[in-house]
Amino acid sequence: MRALLPFMKKYKTFAILSPILMILEVLADIIIPYFMSRIVDIGIANRDVEYIVRIGLIMVGAALLAMTFGILSAHCGARAGYGFAAEIRKKTFNKIQSFSFANLDQFTVSSLITRLTNDCNTIGQVTMMSLRMAVRAPFLALFALIMAFQINASLARVFMIAIPITAIAITIILTKARPLFLMLQTRVDRVNAIIQENLTGIKVVKSFNRQRHEEGRFKQRNDSLKETALEAISLVIFLMPLLNIIVYSTIIAVLWIGGQKVVAGNMGGGELISFITYITQVLMALMMISFFFMQLLRGSASVGRILEVLNTESEIKEIEKPIKEVKDGSISFNHVSFCYPGSTENILNNINLDIKSGEVIGIIGSTGSSKSTLVQLIPRLYDVTEGSVAVGGIDVRDYDIKVLRDQVAFVLQKNTLFLGTIRENMKWGNEDASDEQIINALKQAQAWEFVSKFEDGLEHKVEQGGENFSGGQKQRLSIARSLMKSPKVIILDDSTSAIDMTTDAKIQKTFKEKLGHITTLIIAQRIASIQHADRIIVMHQGHIESIGNHETLLNISSIYREIYESQQKGVVG
């Protein structure tokens, strides 16, 4: 937890007040059994009603004080604990936003979701318990022991047996429980993973009628989580009766020995009653400590998982004084090679390529030829392993990342729209855009033709992931959103695959005639989508196989010619 303590700064006052108020509550609780013994041994023994009433009122006052301090301590503890967790969650979320694609490849989405939710909540709960229960239990045990020794030191020796036995029992059980609590978080990750996968692909599941299969997969992981949780909880359940046996055995011993002292006149009956109360408080405090340590085990697992994210250094690093302006849309690849982190095999090898500002470049190749990886190096979604990539004549690593990515718009293969309205989604490209600018971008992307038919127009609701739009509509909206940035470079990574050929041709014509100042890179599977390009790059197994226009490539590239002929046969057929 020490590594996370800076996140408590904002809630430092509550973190200080909570244990102080808790100690005051303990003091008020501790004094009540003492006054109870006075009532029995003095008030009742002497039939002094006035004394009984006076001491009774003091006890009521002490109980009210204890309740007040307890409520205030709980409030401060909750503010500090959950505020602390909120700060950690915010920092962790921000850290994830700074990750490169390479960093994101290290974690599963389900794991990151669990860390941001379950793990942060656990840290908040453990922090709150640390400020309250971890303070209350030891102070309650200490003060109760002191009072017990003051009442009868010889009788208090019974603790010399009870406390070591309790400590040994707690240690053994917690040692066995620790690996189970660590495993529990991994099991939660696995359940979250299958829930996310199933709900994201629910339409595919239903179309293939695979509900039973998915139910079986979910049951397997859910049962695994249940079994691990039950195994961990069983140890906790076993601890409670074991501690109760120690408590009641201690009370029986005290009643036996203390009863003899009362009969012999060496101890008052009220003192014996208060002594038993203090015994109960001491042993209950030990039970609270054991429960706290069990929660601490879960918290330590969660802290480790959060620190794993926070300590992950982004693969993308900025220089101290980055360049804040991209001059033009020219792009150069200079002896570029790339391999994914953790791999030793290059998937791009010695790429050399110069693209002029305003050029329209098509990129085609077989699946796995590293077309997408090549263009992802331009906005620094990944960094090159060897060589350099330059935009506007400057190495992309020398730019301010925000500036670079504002000027290099990227429409990914998987188009994601966000919950809200069409207007709100378009403003991802430009927060200050007017409706006129939005409509213009929609027209350029051939999206206005269906958006204009909605009664609510730009206010039309977008469901999560854009599920209320077809694949082609999502692609056109995504292209329009990128155009809102007024970029110098736009990359369409197979972003028109779901668009019909007529609409696709209109989009390409717009890029050629009206957006000629923008350098456009189009990855496509259909030659029809790129044959108008100034140049076409044919990729093969991480190399550039050929470069040229459509006519040239038909003559010089067997790969391009093969793709073209297969598609032409498909059209004819």
C-alpha positions as CSV (number, residue, x, y, z in Angstrom):
1,M,0.0,0.0,0.0
2,R,3.0,2.3,0.5
3,A,3.3,2.8,-3.2
4,L,-0.3,4.0,-3.4
5,L,-0.2,6.4,-0.4
6,P,0.3,9.5,-2.5
7,F,-3.3,9.0,-3.7
8,M,-4.5,9.5,-0.1
9,K,-3.3,13.1,-0.1
10,K,-6.7,14.6,-1.0
11,Y,-8.4,12.7,1.8
12,K,-5.6,13.0,4.4
13,T,-7.8,14.8,6.9
14,F,-10.4,12.1,6.9
15,A,-7.7,9.4,7.1
16,I,-6.3,11.1,10.3
17,L,-9.7,11.7,11.9
18,S,-11.1,8.2,11.4
19,P,-8.6,6.3,13.6
20,I,-8.6,9.1,16.3
21,L,-12.4,9.0,16.5
22,M,-12.2,5.2,16.6
23,I,-9.7,5.3,19.6
24,L,-12.1,7.6,21.4
25,E,-15.0,5.2,20.7
26,V,-12.9,2.3,22.2
27,L,-12.1,4.4,25.3
28,A,-15.8,5.0,25.8
29,D,-16.6,1.3,25.2
30,I,-13.9,0.2,27.6
31,I,-15.1,2.3,30.5
32,I,-18.6,0.9,30.5
33,P,-17.8,-2.6,32.0
34,Y,-15.9,-0.8,34.8
35,F,-18.9,1.3,35.8
36,M,-21.1,-1.8,35.5
37,S,-18.9,-3.5,38.2
38,R,-19.2,-0.4,40.4
39,I,-23.0,-0.6,40.2
40,V,-23.0,-4.3,41.2
41,D,-20.3,-4.2,43.9
42,I,-21.2,-0.8,45.4
43,G,-24.6,0.4,44.3
44,I,-26.5,-2.9,44.5
45,A,-24.4,-4.2,47.5
46,N,-25.2,-1.1,49.5
47,R,-28.7,-0.6,48.0
48,D,-27.6,2.9,47.1
49,V,-30.2,3.9,44.5
50,E,-28.7,7.4,44.0
51,Y,-25.3,5.9,43.2
52,I,-26.9,3.4,40.8
53,V,-28.7,6.1,38.9
54,R,-25.7,8.4,38.8
55,I,-23.3,5.7,37.5
56,G,-26.1,4.5,35.2
57,L,-26.4,7.9,33.6
58,I,-22.6,8.0,33.2
59,M,-22.8,4.7,31.4
60,V,-25.6,6.0,29.1
61,G,-23.5,9.1,28.4
62,A,-20.4,6.9,27.6
63,A,-22.6,4.7,25.3
64,L,-23.9,7.8,23.5
65,L,-20.3,9.2,23.1
66,A,-19.2,5.8,21.8
67,M,-22.0,5.8,19.3
68,T,-21.3,9.3,18.1
69,F,-17.5,8.7,17.8
70,G,-18.3,5.4,15.9
71,I,-20.6,7.1,13.4
72,L,-18.1,9.9,12.8
73,S,-15.3,7.5,12.4
74,A,-17.3,5.4,10.0
75,H,-18.1,8.5,7.9
76,C,-14.5,9.6,7.8
77,G,-13.2,6.1,7.1
78,A,-15.7,5.7,4.2
79,R,-14.7,9.1,2.7
80,A,-11.0,8.3,3.0
81,G,-11.3,4.7,1.8
82,Y,-13.6,5.1,-1.2
83,G,-12.0,8.5,-2.1
84,F,-8.6,6.8,-2.1
85,A,-10.0,4.0,-4.3
86,A,-11.5,6.6,-6.7
87,E,-8.2,8.4,-7.0
88,I,-6.4,5.1,-7.8
89,R,-9.1,4.2,-10.3
90,K,-8.8,7.6,-12.0
91,K,-5.0,7.3,-12.2
92,T,-5.2,3.7,-13.4
93,F,-7.7,4.6,-16.1
94,N,-5.5,7.6,-17.2
95,K,-2.5,5.3,-17.3
96,I,-4.3,2.9,-19.6
97,Q,-5.2,5.8,-21.9
98,S,-1.5,6.5,-22.3
99,F,-0.7,2.9,-23.3
100,S,0.5,2.1,-26.8
101,F,-1.0,-0.8,-28.7
102,A,2.0,-2.8,-27.5
103,N,1.2,-2.2,-23.9
104,L,-2.5,-3.0,-24.4
105,D,-1.4,-6.3,-26.0
106,Q,0.0,-7.3,-22.5
107,F,-3.4,-7.1,-20.7
108,T,-6.7,-8.6,-21.6
109,V,-9.7,-6.2,-21.7
110,S,-11.5,-8.3,-19.1
111,S,-8.5,-8.1,-16.8
112,L,-8.3,-4.3,-17.1
113,I,-12.0,-4.0,-16.3
114,T,-11.6,-6.2,-13.2
115,R,-8.7,-4.1,-12.1
116,L,-10.6,-0.8,-12.5
117,T,-13.7,-2.1,-10.7
118,N,-13.3,-5.1,-8.4
119,D,-9.7,-4.5,-7.5
120,C,-10.1,-0.7,-6.8
121,N,-13.3,-1.5,-4.7
122,T,-11.4,-4.0,-2.7
123,I,-8.6,-1.5,-2.0
124,G,-11.2,1.0,-0.9
125,Q,-12.8,-1.5,1.5
126,V,-9.4,-2.6,2.9
127,T,-8.4,1.0,3.4
128,M,-11.6,1.8,5.3
129,M,-11.0,-1.3,7.4
130,S,-7.4,-0.3,8.0
131,L,-8.5,3.1,9.3
132,R,-11.2,1.6,11.6
133,M,-11.1,-2.1,12.3
134,A,-7.3,-2.3,12.2
135,V,-7.2,0.5,14.8
136,R,-10.2,-0.6,16.9
137,A,-9.1,-4.2,17.3
138,P,-5.6,-3.7,18.7
139,F,-6.6,-0.8,20.9
140,L,-9.7,-2.6,22.2
141,A,-7.5,-5.6,23.0
142,L,-4.8,-3.5,24.7
143,F,-7.2,-1.4,26.8
144,A,-9.3,-4.4,27.8
145,L,-6.1,-6.3,28.9
146,I,-5.1,-3.3,31.0
147,M,-8.5,-3.1,32.7
148,A,-8.5,-6.9,33.2
149,F,-5.1,-6.8,34.9
150,Q,-6.2,-3.9,37.1
151,I,-9.2,-5.9,38.2
152,N,-7.3,-9.1,39.0
153,A,-3.8,-9.7,37.8
154,S,-3.6,-13.4,38.8
155,L,-6.9,-14.2,37.0
156,A,-5.7,-12.3,33.9
157,R,-3.0,-14.9,33.4
158,V,-5.6,-17.0,31.6
159,F,-4.8,-14.7,28.6
160,M,-1.3,-16.2,28.5
161,I,-2.9,-19.4,27.2
162,A,-5.8,-18.1,25.2
163,I,-4.0,-15.4,23.2
164,P,-1.1,-17.6,21.9
165,I,-3.6,-20.4,20.9
166,T,-5.7,-17.8,19.1
167,A,-2.7,-16.3,17.3
168,I,-1.5,-19.7,16.1
169,A,-4.9,-20.7,14.8
170,I,-5.3,-17.4,12.9
171,T,-1.8,-17.7,11.4
172,I,-2.3,-21.2,10.2
173,I,-5.6,-20.5,8.6
174,L,-4.5,-17.2,6.9
175,T,-1.4,-19.0,5.5
176,K,-3.7,-21.5,3.8
177,A,-6.2,-18.8,2.7
178,R,-3.7,-16.5,1.0
179,P,-3.1,-18.4,-2.2
180,L,-6.8,-18.9,-2.6
181,F,-7.6,-15.2,-2.4
182,L,-4.9,-14.5,-4.9
183,M,-6.4,-17.2,-7.2
184,L,-9.9,-15.7,-6.7
185,Q,-9.0,-12.5,-8.6
186,T,-7.7,-14.5,-11.6
187,R,-11.0,-16.5,-11.6
188,V,-13.0,-13.2,-11.7
189,D,-10.9,-12.1,-14.7
190,R,-11.8,-15.4,-16.5
191,V,-15.5,-14.9,-15.8
192,N,-15.4,-11.3,-16.9
193,A,-13.6,-12.3,-20.1
194,I,-16.3,-14.8,-21.2
195,I,-19.1,-12.4,-20.3
196,Q,-17.5,-9.7,-22.4
197,E,-16.8,-12.0,-25.3
198,N,-20.3,-13.5,-25.2
199,L,-22.2,-10.2,-24.9
200,T,-20.1,-8.5,-27.6
201,G,-20.8,-11.4,-30.0
202,I,-24.3,-12.2,-28.8
203,K,-25.7,-11.9,-32.4
204,V,-23.1,-14.3,-33.7
205,V,-23.9,-16.7,-30.9
206,K,-27.6,-16.6,-31.7
207,S,-27.1,-16.8,-35.5
208,F,-25.1,-20.0,-35.0
209,N,-27.5,-21.3,-32.4
210,R,-24.6,-21.8,-30.0
211,Q,-26.4,-20.7,-26.8
212,R,-26.0,-24.1,-25.1
213,H,-22.3,-24.2,-26.0
214,E,-21.7,-20.7,-24.5
215,E,-23.8,-21.6,-21.4
216,G,-21.5,-24.6,-20.9
217,R,-18.3,-22.4,-21.3
218,F,-19.7,-19.9,-18.8
219,K,-20.8,-22.6,-16.4
220,Q,-17.3,-24.1,-16.4
221,R,-15.6,-20.7,-15.5
222,N,-18.4,-19.7,-13.2
223,D,-18.2,-23.0,-11.3
224,S,-14.4,-22.6,-11.1
225,L,-14.9,-19.2,-9.5
226,K,-17.5,-20.5,-7.1
227,E,-15.3,-23.5,-6.0
228,T,-12.4,-21.2,-5.3
229,A,-14.6,-18.7,-3.4
230,L,-16.2,-21.5,-1.4
231,E,-12.8,-23.0,-0.6
232,A,-11.5,-19.7,0.6
233,I,-14.7,-18.9,2.6
234,S,-14.7,-22.4,4.1
235,L,-11.4,-21.6,5.8
236,V,-13.0,-18.3,7.2
237,I,-16.1,-20.2,8.3
238,F,-13.8,-22.8,10.1
239,L,-12.0,-20.0,11.9
240,M,-15.1,-18.5,13.5
241,P,-16.2,-21.6,15.5
242,L,-12.6,-22.3,16.4
243,L,-12.3,-18.9,17.9
244,N,-15.7,-19.2,19.6
245,I,-14.4,-22.4,21.3
246,I,-11.4,-20.5,22.6
247,V,-13.6,-17.6,23.8
248,Y,-16.1,-19.8,25.6
249,S,-13.4,-22.1,27.1
250,T,-11.6,-19.0,28.4
251,I,-14.9,-17.7,29.9
252,I,-15.6,-21.1,31.6
253,A,-12.0,-21.1,33.1
254,V,-12.5,-17.5,34.3
255,L,-15.9,-18.4,35.8
256,W,-14.4,-21.5,37.6
257,I,-11.4,-19.7,39.0
258,G,-13.1,-16.3,39.5
259,G,-16.1,-17.9,41.1
260,Q,-13.9,-19.5,43.7
261,K,-12.3,-16.0,44.3
262,V,-15.8,-14.5,44.8
263,V,-16.8,-17.2,47.2
264,A,-13.5,-16.7,49.1
265,G,-14.2,-12.9,49.2
266,N,-11.1,-12.0,47.2
267,M,-13.1,-10.6,44.3
268,G,-16.4,-8.9,43.9
269,G,-19.2,-10.3,41.8
270,G,-19.3,-7.1,39.7
271,E,-15.6,-7.3,39.1
272,L,-16.1,-10.9,37.8
273,I,-18.8,-9.7,35.5
274,S,-16.7,-6.9,34.1
275,F,-13.7,-9.2,33.9
276,I,-15.7,-11.6,31.7
277,T,-16.7,-8.6,29.5
278,Y,-13.1,-7.6,29.1
279,I,-12.2,-11.2,28.2
280,T,-14.9,-11.2,25.5
281,Q,-13.6,-7.8,24.2
282,V,-10.0,-9.0,24.0
283,L,-10.9,-12.2,22.1
284,M,-13.5,-10.5,19.9
285,A,-10.7,-8.0,19.0
286,L,-8.5,-10.9,18.0
287,M,-11.3,-12.2,15.8
288,M,-11.7,-8.8,14.2
289,I,-7.9,-8.8,13.5
290,S,-8.2,-12.2,11.9
291,F,-11.1,-11.0,9.7
292,F,-9.1,-7.8,8.8
293,F,-6.0,-9.9,7.8
294,M,-8.2,-12.0,5.5
295,Q,-9.5,-8.9,3.8
296,L,-5.9,-7.6,3.7
297,L,-4.9,-10.7,1.7
298,R,-7.5,-9.9,-0.9
299,G,-6.3,-6.3,-0.8
300,S,-2.7,-7.2,-1.3
301,A,-3.6,-9.2,-4.4
302,S,-5.6,-6.2,-5.7
303,V,-2.8,-3.8,-4.9
304,G,-0.3,-6.0,-6.8
305,R,-2.6,-6.0,-9.9
306,I,-3.1,-2.3,-9.8
307,L,0.6,-1.6,-9.4
308,E,1.2,-3.9,-12.4
309,V,-0.7,-1.5,-14.5
310,L,0.7,1.7,-12.9
311,N,4.3,0.4,-13.2
312,T,3.9,-0.5,-16.8
313,E,6.0,2.0,-18.8
314,S,4.3,3.1,-22.0
315,E,6.2,1.9,-25.1
316,I,5.5,5.3,-26.6
317,K,7.7,8.0,-25.0
318,E,7.9,11.7,-25.7
319,I,11.0,13.8,-25.9
320,E,11.4,16.7,-23.5
321,K,10.7,19.4,-26.1
322,P,8.5,17.8,-28.8
323,I,7.6,19.5,-32.1
324,K,4.2,21.1,-32.0
325,E,3.4,21.5,-35.7
326,V,3.2,19.1,-38.6
327,K,4.2,21.0,-41.8
328,D,2.6,18.8,-44.4
329,G,1.4,15.3,-45.1
330,S,4.5,13.8,-46.6
331,I,5.5,10.4,-45.2
332,S,8.9,8.6,-45.3
333,F,9.8,5.1,-44.2
334,N,13.5,4.7,-43.8
335,H,14.9,1.2,-43.4
336,V,11.9,0.3,-41.2
337,S,11.7,-3.0,-39.5
338,F,9.2,-4.0,-36.8
339,C,8.5,-6.9,-34.4
340,Y,5.9,-7.1,-31.7
341,P,7.1,-6.9,-28.1
342,G,8.1,-10.3,-26.7
343,S,8.8,-11.6,-30.2
344,T,12.1,-11.9,-32.1
345,E,10.7,-12.3,-35.5
346,N,10.2,-9.1,-37.7
347,I,6.9,-8.8,-39.4
348,L,8.1,-5.8,-41.3
349,N,11.6,-5.9,-42.9
350,N,13.6,-3.0,-44.2
351,I,10.7,-0.9,-45.6
352,N,11.8,2.1,-47.6
353,L,9.0,4.3,-49.0
354,D,8.4,8.0,-49.7
355,I,4.9,9.5,-50.1
356,K,4.3,13.0,-51.2
357,S,1.9,15.3,-49.4
358,G,-1.5,15.1,-51.0
359,E,-0.9,11.7,-52.7
360,V,-3.5,9.0,-52.6
361,I,-1.9,5.7,-51.8
362,G,-3.6,2.3,-52.0
363,I,-2.2,-0.6,-50.1
364,I,-3.2,-4.2,-50.9
365,G,-1.8,-7.7,-50.1
366,S,-2.8,-11.0,-48.8
367,T,-4.0,-11.5,-45.2
368,G,-1.0,-11.4,-42.8
369,S,1.2,-9.3,-45.1
370,S,1.4,-6.6,-42.4
371,K,-0.5,-3.9,-44.2
372,S,-2.2,-2.6,-41.0
373,T,1.0,-2.8,-39.0
374,L,2.8,-0.6,-41.6
375,V,0.3,2.2,-41.3
376,Q,0.0,2.0,-37.5
377,L,3.6,3.1,-37.3
378,I,2.7,6.5,-38.8
379,P,0.6,7.9,-35.8
380,R,2.9,6.0,-33.4
381,L,0.3,3.4,-32.3
382,Y,3.4,1.3,-32.3
383,D,7.0,2.4,-32.5
384,V,9.5,1.0,-35.1
385,T,12.0,-1.6,-34.0
386,E,14.6,-0.4,-36.4
387,G,14.8,2.6,-38.8
388,S,12.4,5.6,-38.7
389,V,9.1,7.0,-39.9
390,A,8.9,10.7,-40.7
391,V,5.8,12.8,-41.3
392,G,6.3,16.3,-42.7
393,G,10.0,15.6,-42.9
394,I,10.3,15.0,-39.1
395,D,10.7,11.7,-37.3
396,V,7.3,10.9,-35.7
397,R,9.1,10.3,-32.3
398,D,10.1,14.0,-32.2
399,Y,6.4,15.2,-32.3
400,D,4.1,15.9,-29.5
401,I,1.9,12.8,-29.6
402,K,-1.4,14.7,-29.5
403,V,-0.3,17.0,-32.3
404,L,0.8,14.1,-34.4
405,R,-2.4,12.1,-33.9
406,D,-4.6,15.2,-34.6
407,Q,-2.9,15.6,-37.9
408,V,-2.8,11.8,-38.8
409,A,-6.4,10.6,-38.7
410,F,-6.9,6.9,-38.5
411,V,-10.0,4.9,-39.3
412,L,-9.5,1.5,-37.9
413,Q,-10.8,-1.8,-39.3
414,K,-13.2,-2.2,-36.3
415,N,-15.3,0.9,-36.3
416,T,-16.5,2.0,-32.9
417,L,-19.1,4.6,-32.2
418,F,-19.8,5.8,-28.7
419,L,-23.0,6.1,-26.7
420,G,-24.6,9.5,-27.3
421,T,-25.7,11.3,-30.4
422,I,-24.3,11.6,-33.9
423,R,-23.3,15.2,-33.1
424,E,-21.4,14.1,-30.0
425,N,-19.6,11.4,-31.9
426,M,-18.6,13.8,-34.7
427,K,-17.2,16.2,-32.1
428,W,-14.6,13.6,-31.2
429,G,-12.8,15.0,-34.2
430,N,-13.4,18.6,-33.3
431,E,-15.0,19.7,-30.0
432,D,-15.8,23.2,-31.3
433,A,-17.3,22.1,-34.6
434,S,-20.4,23.8,-35.9
435,D,-23.3,21.9,-37.3
436,E,-22.4,23.2,-40.8
437,Q,-18.9,21.6,-40.4
438,I,-20.3,18.4,-39.2
439,I,-22.8,18.2,-42.1
440,N,-20.0,18.9,-44.6
441,A,-17.9,16.1,-43.2
442,L,-20.9,13.7,-43.3
443,K,-21.5,14.7,-46.9
444,Q,-17.8,14.0,-47.8
445,A,-18.1,10.6,-46.2
446,Q,-21.4,9.9,-48.0
447,A,-23.1,9.6,-44.5
448,W,-25.4,12.6,-44.8
449,E,-27.6,10.7,-47.2
450,F,-28.9,8.5,-44.4
451,V,-28.4,10.9,-41.4
452,S,-30.6,13.5,-43.1
453,K,-33.4,11.0,-43.2
454,F,-33.5,10.8,-39.4
455,E,-36.2,13.0,-37.9
456,D,-33.9,14.2,-35.2
457,G,-30.9,14.6,-37.6
458,L,-27.6,15.1,-35.7
459,E,-29.4,14.5,-32.4
460,H,-30.1,10.9,-33.5
461,K,-29.2,8.5,-30.7
462,V,-26.1,6.3,-31.1
463,E,-26.3,3.2,-29.0
464,Q,-23.1,1.7,-27.4
465,G,-20.8,0.5,-30.1
466,G,-23.1,2.0,-32.8
467,E,-25.2,-1.2,-32.7
468,N,-28.2,0.7,-34.1
469,F,-26.3,1.3,-37.4
470,S,-25.3,-1.1,-40.2
471,G,-21.7,-1.9,-40.8
472,G,-21.5,0.4,-43.8
473,Q,-23.2,3.3,-41.9
474,K,-20.7,2.9,-39.0
475,Q,-17.8,3.0,-41.5
476,R,-19.1,6.2,-43.1
477,L,-19.7,7.9,-39.8
478,S,-16.2,6.9,-38.7
479,I,-14.7,8.4,-41.8
480,A,-16.7,11.6,-41.3
481,R,-15.5,11.7,-37.6
482,S,-11.9,11.5,-38.8
483,L,-12.4,14.3,-41.4
484,M,-13.7,16.6,-38.6
485,K,-10.0,16.8,-37.5
486,S,-9.0,18.5,-40.8
487,P,-5.9,16.2,-40.8
488,K,-3.0,16.4,-43.1
489,V,-2.9,12.6,-43.4
490,I,-5.9,10.2,-43.3
491,I,-5.5,6.4,-43.1
492,L,-8.4,4.2,-44.0
493,D,-7.6,0.7,-42.7
494,D,-10.0,-1.4,-44.7
495,S,-12.6,1.1,-43.6
496,T,-14.9,0.7,-46.6
497,S,-15.2,-3.0,-46.6
498,A,-18.9,-2.9,-45.6
499,I,-19.8,-0.1,-48.0
500,D,-21.3,-0.9,-51.4
501,M,-19.1,-0.3,-54.4
502,T,-21.2,2.7,-55.7
503,T,-20.9,4.5,-52.4
504,D,-17.3,3.5,-52.1
505,A,-16.6,5.0,-55.5
506,K,-18.3,8.3,-54.4
507,I,-16.1,8.4,-51.3
508,Q,-12.9,7.8,-53.3
509,K,-14.0,10.5,-55.8
510,T,-14.5,13.0,-53.0
511,F,-11.0,12.2,-51.6
512,K,-9.5,12.6,-55.0
513,E,-11.2,15.8,-56.1
514,K,-12.2,17.7,-52.9
515,L,-9.6,16.5,-50.4
516,G,-6.6,16.6,-52.6
517,H,-4.6,18.4,-50.0
518,I,-4.9,15.5,-47.6
519,T,-2.4,12.6,-47.9
520,T,-4.7,9.5,-48.1
521,L,-3.6,5.9,-47.4
522,I,-6.3,3.3,-48.2
523,I,-5.9,-0.3,-47.2
524,A,-8.4,-2.4,-49.1
525,Q,-9.2,-5.9,-50.1
526,R,-11.0,-4.8,-53.2
527,I,-8.9,-3.4,-56.1
528,A,-11.9,-1.3,-57.1
529,S,-11.4,0.7,-53.9
530,I,-7.8,1.7,-54.7
531,Q,-7.3,1.5,-58.5
532,H,-7.9,5.2,-58.8
533,A,-5.0,5.9,-56.4
534,D,-1.9,7.7,-57.5
535,R,0.2,4.7,-56.5
536,I,-0.6,1.3,-55.1
537,I,1.7,-0.6,-52.8
538,V,1.6,-4.4,-52.9
539,M,2.6,-6.0,-49.6
540,H,3.8,-9.6,-49.3
541,Q,5.1,-11.2,-46.1
542,G,6.3,-7.9,-44.5
543,H,8.0,-6.6,-47.6
544,I,6.9,-4.2,-50.4
545,E,6.6,-6.5,-53.4
546,S,5.7,-3.8,-55.9
547,I,4.7,-0.1,-56.3
548,G,3.0,1.5,-59.2
549,N,-0.4,2.6,-60.5
550,H,-3.1,0.1,-61.5
551,E,-2.0,-0.4,-65.1
552,T,1.7,-0.7,-64.2
553,L,1.0,-3.3,-61.5
554,L,-1.1,-5.4,-63.8
555,N,2.1,-5.8,-65.9
556,I,4.8,-6.1,-63.2
557,S,3.1,-7.7,-60.1
558,S,2.0,-11.3,-60.3
559,I,0.3,-10.9,-56.8
560,Y,-1.6,-7.8,-57.9
561,R,-2.6,-9.4,-61.2
562,E,-3.8,-12.6,-59.4
563,I,-6.0,-10.6,-57.0
564,Y,-7.4,-8.5,-59.8
565,E,-8.2,-11.5,-62.0
566,S,-9.9,-13.4,-59.1
567,Q,-12.0,-10.4,-58.3
568,Q,-12.9,-9.8,-62.0
569,K,-14.0,-13.4,-62.3
570,G,-16.2,-12.9,-59.2
571,V,-17.8,-9.8,-60.8
572,V,-18.4,-11.6,-64.1
573,G,-19.7,-14.6,-62.2
